[in-house]
Amino acid sequence: MKFFLLQACAITVEDAFIYVGMAFGLRQERFWKPVGLVWLLVWFSVVLPVWIDPLSEVGYFEEMQTMGFIKLLSLRDVVVP
């Protein structure tokens, strides 16, 4: 739940930066695409452990490694601790 609340905060901050940038007259140009990609990569590298660490602590990924590929595709067979 914490991960998803952090996503909402990030979207709000990102929208605020866009609003301020537009107020200062910055236009949407090709330069901003790579900036957005870097922002995305940095953000997920910071918050992804918030989502993944609790799952790994309870052994979620170890159980998935013992399953076959077909069994992983069937969501009804995946047991979530």
SETINU-134460 format. One record per residue (C-alpha): x, y, z; residue number from 0; residue in one letter. Coordinates in nm, 3 decimals, m for minus. Layout:
<kolvexs>
<kolvex X="X" Y="Y" Z="Z" n="NUM" res="A"/>
...
</kolvexs>
This chain:
<kolvexs>
<kolvex X="0.000" Y="0.000" Z="0.000" n="0" res="M"/>
<kolvex X="0.288" Y="0.235" Z="0.083" n="1" res="K"/>
<kolvex X="0.430" Y="0.188" Z="m0.268" n="2" res="F"/>
<kolvex X="0.106" Y="0.298" Z="m0.433" n="3" res="F"/>
<kolvex X="0.068" Y="0.601" Z="m0.207" n="4" res="L"/>
<kolvex X="0.423" Y="0.703" Z="m0.299" n="5" res="L"/>
<kolvex X="0.325" Y="0.680" Z="m0.666" n="6" res="Q"/>
<kolvex X="0.041" Y="0.928" Z="m0.609" n="7" res="A"/>
<kolvex X="0.284" Y="1.165" Z="m0.435" n="8" res="C"/>
<kolvex X="0.531" Y="1.139" Z="m0.722" n="9" res="A"/>
<kolvex X="0.260" Y="1.215" Z="m0.978" n="10" res="I"/>
<kolvex X="0.153" Y="1.520" Z="m0.778" n="11" res="T"/>
<kolvex X="0.511" Y="1.648" Z="m0.753" n="12" res="V"/>
<kolvex X="0.567" Y="1.583" Z="m1.124" n="13" res="E"/>
<kolvex X="0.249" Y="1.775" Z="m1.213" n="14" res="D"/>
<kolvex X="0.363" Y="2.064" Z="m0.992" n="15" res="A"/>
<kolvex X="0.700" Y="2.076" Z="m1.172" n="16" res="F"/>
<kolvex X="0.523" Y="2.077" Z="m1.509" n="17" res="I"/>
<kolvex X="0.294" Y="2.358" Z="m1.394" n="18" res="Y"/>
<kolvex X="0.585" Y="2.568" Z="m1.267" n="19" res="V"/>
<kolvex X="0.783" Y="2.502" Z="m1.583" n="20" res="G"/>
<kolvex X="0.493" Y="2.613" Z="m1.799" n="21" res="M"/>
<kolvex X="0.451" Y="2.924" Z="m1.582" n="22" res="A"/>
<kolvex X="0.815" Y="3.012" Z="m1.654" n="23" res="F"/>
<kolvex X="0.755" Y="2.967" Z="m2.025" n="24" res="G"/>
<kolvex X="0.921" Y="2.628" Z="m2.077" n="25" res="L"/>
<kolvex X="0.775" Y="2.449" Z="m2.377" n="26" res="R"/>
<kolvex X="0.743" Y="2.081" Z="m2.447" n="27" res="Q"/>
<kolvex X="1.052" Y="2.000" Z="m2.651" n="28" res="E"/>
<kolvex X="1.257" Y="1.693" Z="m2.739" n="29" res="R"/>
<kolvex X="1.492" Y="1.773" Z="m2.450" n="30" res="F"/>
<kolvex X="1.227" Y="1.679" Z="m2.192" n="31" res="W"/>
<kolvex X="1.171" Y="1.320" Z="m2.311" n="32" res="K"/>
<kolvex X="1.511" Y="1.196" Z="m2.186" n="33" res="P"/>
<kolvex X="1.468" Y="1.401" Z="m1.868" n="34" res="V"/>
<kolvex X="1.137" Y="1.225" Z="m1.809" n="35" res="G"/>
<kolvex X="1.297" Y="0.886" Z="m1.871" n="36" res="L"/>
<kolvex X="1.575" Y="0.959" Z="m1.624" n="37" res="V"/>
<kolvex X="1.315" Y="1.074" Z="m1.370" n="38" res="W"/>
<kolvex X="1.122" Y="0.751" Z="m1.419" n="39" res="L"/>
<kolvex X="1.432" Y="0.532" Z="m1.376" n="40" res="L"/>
<kolvex X="1.550" Y="0.720" Z="m1.068" n="41" res="V"/>
<kolvex X="1.205" Y="0.714" Z="m0.909" n="42" res="W"/>
<kolvex X="1.154" Y="0.342" Z="m0.957" n="43" res="F"/>
<kolvex X="1.505" Y="0.261" Z="m0.838" n="44" res="S"/>
<kolvex X="1.424" Y="0.449" Z="m0.517" n="45" res="V"/>
<kolvex X="1.072" Y="0.317" Z="m0.447" n="46" res="V"/>
<kolvex X="1.075" Y="m0.032" Z="m0.597" n="47" res="L"/>
<kolvex X="1.247" Y="m0.177" Z="m0.287" n="48" res="P"/>
<kolvex X="0.951" Y="m0.048" Z="m0.083" n="49" res="V"/>
<kolvex X="0.731" Y="m0.288" Z="m0.281" n="50" res="W"/>
<kolvex X="0.973" Y="m0.576" Z="m0.337" n="51" res="I"/>
<kolvex X="1.143" Y="m0.606" Z="0.005" n="52" res="D"/>
<kolvex X="0.832" Y="m0.714" Z="0.200" n="53" res="P"/>
<kolvex X="0.757" Y="m0.977" Z="m0.064" n="54" res="L"/>
<kolvex X="1.108" Y="m1.117" Z="m0.053" n="55" res="S"/>
<kolvex X="1.108" Y="m1.122" Z="0.329" n="56" res="E"/>
<kolvex X="0.812" Y="m1.361" Z="0.333" n="57" res="V"/>
<kolvex X="0.967" Y="m1.584" Z="0.068" n="58" res="G"/>
<kolvex X="0.739" Y="m1.495" Z="m0.222" n="59" res="Y"/>
<kolvex X="1.013" Y="m1.510" Z="m0.484" n="60" res="F"/>
<kolvex X="1.167" Y="m1.834" Z="m0.358" n="61" res="E"/>
<kolvex X="0.832" Y="m2.008" Z="m0.401" n="62" res="E"/>
<kolvex X="0.795" Y="m1.870" Z="m0.753" n="63" res="M"/>
<kolvex X="1.138" Y="m2.004" Z="m0.853" n="64" res="Q"/>
<kolvex X="1.028" Y="m2.361" Z="m0.779" n="65" res="T"/>
<kolvex X="0.724" Y="m2.335" Z="m1.005" n="66" res="M"/>
<kolvex X="0.723" Y="m2.425" Z="m1.370" n="67" res="G"/>
<kolvex X="0.659" Y="m2.166" Z="m1.638" n="68" res="F"/>
<kolvex X="0.311" Y="m2.294" Z="m1.722" n="69" res="I"/>
<kolvex X="0.213" Y="m2.295" Z="m1.356" n="70" res="K"/>
<kolvex X="0.329" Y="m1.934" Z="m1.324" n="71" res="L"/>
<kolvex X="0.100" Y="m1.839" Z="m1.612" n="72" res="L"/>
<kolvex X="m0.198" Y="m1.979" Z="m1.429" n="73" res="S"/>
<kolvex X="m0.283" Y="m1.722" Z="m1.162" n="74" res="L"/>
<kolvex X="m0.517" Y="m1.957" Z="m0.977" n="75" res="R"/>
<kolvex X="m0.222" Y="m2.185" Z="m0.897" n="76" res="D"/>
<kolvex X="0.002" Y="m1.910" Z="m0.759" n="77" res="V"/>
<kolvex X="m0.016" Y="m1.903" Z="m0.382" n="78" res="V"/>
<kolvex X="0.048" Y="m1.562" Z="m0.230" n="79" res="V"/>
<kolvex X="0.165" Y="m1.581" Z="0.131" n="80" res="P"/>
</kolvexs>
